[in-house]
Amino acid sequence: MKRLILLGLLLFTPLVARATTIEDTITVWEWALPDLYALSVEVKAEGRREAEVLNALKTADDFLKQTGLRYRGGNYNLNEVREWEPKAKRYRLVGFRGSAVYTFLLKNPAEQEEVLRALERAKGFNRLTYKIRGARWELSWERRMETLKKLKLKALKEALKEANLYGRELRQACTLNSISYSHSFRPLPPIVPMGAEPLKKVGAPSPIPSPNRVEVKARLKIECE
């Protein structure tokens, strides 16, 4: 009797389906056109006294502020200049050297002419020099966030589609258990137009914005049972 009851339980007990865990990575991307032109300039000054150098840097700073253009940086440094005296066998203080770096965040390359003109005017009031450290197009923070949000949503939709696809193939109920994102920005080399008409006084090349490849990788975990 006991054997019959046990056999009946085995026959009528439903088989428990084995759970399946699927881990995958989805990559989505798109081209985003940079909307910010970053121009980095360095101002330098030398003098016998600290005050001379500081006044020269302040002159440049005042003229640059008058442009009303947005920038980051402007921090300066001041160092002593010493020369070795062979007879006295010691270093002698001969002056001071200072510099300041500015990175202007411009809407287009045409605005860089305002920066250069301001520095040229500053040179007429004080002894200073400047050089352009670099210029490039880049994605603004707002455009980066907007593009990332769009790509994350696209990756999420793809992940949900995969969960449904796996469910149909396995004949199980599949759900998206977790998803995490990572991203990267890959700018193309800038293209500088050649043969453009030179400006009458101070000018610089006008790079054309090249698209940035914005990529989002989504690591997902799907549970099926």
N, C-alpha and C positions, 0 to 999 in steps of 0.2 A: 504493500500500500504506500509505504514511504517512497519507494522508487517511482511509482506512478505519479505521485504529487510532484516530485523533483523533476521528472521528465516533462510534466505539464508546465511547470514554471519556466523551464528552459525554452520550450516551444513558443510560449506566449510572451516572453520578455523581449521587448524591442531592442534591436542592436543599436548601440550608441555610436553615432558617427564620429569619426576621428577629426579633431580640430586641426585646421591648417593655418599656419602663419606665413605670410608673404611679406618680404622686405624688398623694396625697390627704390630706384632714384629716377626722378623725372627732371629733365633739363628743358627750360623754355628760355627764349631770348628774343630781343628785338633791337633795331638800330634806333638810337636817340640822338638828335642833333644838339650839340652843345649850345648853350644860350648865354654863356658868360666868357668874356675875354679878359684873361688875367695877365697883367703887365707888371713885371717885377723890375724895379730900378734901385740902384744903390748910389747914395750921395756920399762923397768923401771930402774931407777938409784937413789941412795941415796948418800949423802955426807954432810960433815960439811960446805962446802962452795958452793955457786951457781956455781962457775966455775967448780968444780969437777963434778957436775951433768950434766951441759951443755956439758962438754968435753966427758963424757961417752955416752950421747945421740948422739953426733956428730960422735963418733967412730962407733956406730951401724949404723948410717945413711950413713956414708962413705962406709962401707962394703956392705950394702944393695944396694947402688947405683952401686957398682962395678959388681953386678950380671947382670946388663943390663935388668932386668925384669921390665915390666910395672907395675906401682902401682898408687893408688890414696891415698890421705891423707899424712901422715908424719908430721902433725901438732903436736906440743908438748905443754906441760904445766909444770909449775914449781911452787911448793908450799913450804911454810915454814913449818917446823916441830917444834912444841913447846911442852914442858912438864911443868906440873904444879908443882910448888915448894910449898909444904905445909907451910914451915917456913916463907918464904917471901910472901906467899899468892899471887903469880903472876905466869904467864907463862914465861918460859925461852926459848929463841931460841936455839935449839940444832942442827939444820941442815936444809937440803933441800931435797925434793923428787920431781922427775920429771918423765914424761912418754911420749911416742909417739906411735901413732897407724898407722899402714900401712895395706892397703888392696891390695894384689898383684893380678893382673888379668892374670892368667896363661892359657896356652894352654892345659895342662894336669897336673895331680897330681905329675908326676915325677919331674916337675920343682920346686916343693915346697922344695925338698931336697937341692937345691941351696940356698934357703932362709935360711933354718935351718943351713946349714954349714957356711954361712956368719955370722950369729949371734953367732955361737960357736967360730968362729975365733975372732970376736969382743970382746967376753968375755975374751979372752987371753990377750987383750991389755988394758982393762979397767973394772972397777967394774960395772957390769950391769946384769940384768936378763931379761928374756922374757917369754912370754906365748902365745900359740895359742888361740885366742878368738873364732875362728870358721872357718870352710871351707865348701864350698858348690859349686855345679855346678849351673850356671845360664845362661840365654839367653843373648847373647851380644845385644847391641843396633841394630846392623845391622840385625841380625837374627830376632829380634822382629819386626822391620819395614817391613822386607821382608814377614814374616808370616802374619802380619796384612793386608798388601796390598793385598795379595792373598785371604784372607778371606773376605775382604770388597768387592772385585770384585765378589766373589762367592755369597755373600749376595745380591749384586745388581742384578745379573742374576736371582736369586730366586725371587726377588721383581718384576722384569719385567714379569716373568712367571706367578706370581700371578695376576698381572694386566690383562694379556691376558685371564687367566682363569675366573676371575670375569666378564670380558667383555662378554665372550661367555655365561656364565650362566645368566647374567642380560640382555643380548642382547642390550648392550650399549657400547659406546666407552669409555674405561677406560684408564687413563694415570697415571703414577707415578708422583705425585705432589711434594713430598719431601721425603727425607730419611736422617736419622742421625744415627751415630754409637757410641757404647760404647764397651769397651773390658776388658778382665781380663786374668790374667796368674795364673795358678794353678799348682805349682810344686808338684810332688810326693815326699814322704820321700826318702832320699838317702839310698842306699844300700852299706854297707861297707863290702868288702869281708873278711872272717875270715880264719885263718890258713895260711896266706901268710908268706913267709920266711922273718924274721926280717932283717933289714939292720945292717951292722956291727957297725955303730956308731950312727948317728942321723937319725931317720926316723919317718914317720907318716903314718897312714892308707891312702889308695887310694880309695876314694869313686867312685862308678860307676855312670855315669850320668843317671838320670832318666828323662823320657820325661815330658815336661810341657804341660798341656792342655791349649791351647790358644783359647779363645772364643770371638766371636764378635756378639753383638746384634745390629740388624738394626731395628730402628723404622721407619715405612713408612706410608705414607698417599696417598691413591689412590682416584682419582676423576672420577666418571662415570656419563655420561649424554647422 
